[in-house]
């Protein structure tokens, strides 16, 4: 690991701590830092150069990030003190490395079961992750109301770069790590939904590509 990368990552973490909200109860018996394991997936390499996050996460405070899309900005508040500090740490690392810049949100759902916008894959839905995976962080009590931001996955312990934002509701099992919420910009999600969906499977209406492409121009640390 290059010294420059270590210093950059530590500096980003330090800066985000200084900007964090007042301390809240940590999810792991009051420990300010918890270990995280990011396992390489050589069978699914990243399409862009990216380094794994450092193997620990802070569990105090919050950090805002702004997702700048072609529809407008969406501000997400990441919660380190919740159940998924490693997911927060992972997103901050990917944001600092500009992994999400110039990418696309490949899946939009709007039906009786699920109403989410799925982003974070660089190639297509479920393809184009960061070249590593990490464990789920769930309590079994998770709910997914409007504005929830959670990790997407392809099964237990397969978290990477994919995430989803709930634009209405998600009637799903508590198997997806909740790590933030939208604090500004839900009107952006509403406009995306209003433009419609190109169904991937005729048997599952309301699930497929956004009718008008949703492009992430950049995600940056901080709100606006």
Secondary structure, 3 states (H helix, E strand, C coil): CCHHHHHHHHHHHHHHHHCCCCCCCCCCCCCCEEECCCEECHHHCCCCCCCCCCCEEECCCEEEEEEEECCEEEEEEEECCCCCHHHHHHHHHHHHCCCCCCEEECEEECCCCEEEEEECCCCECCECCCCEEECCCCCCCCCCECCEEEECCCCCCCECCCEEEEEEEECCCCCCCEEEEEEECHHHHHHHHHCCEEECCCCCCCEEEECCCEEEEEEEECCC
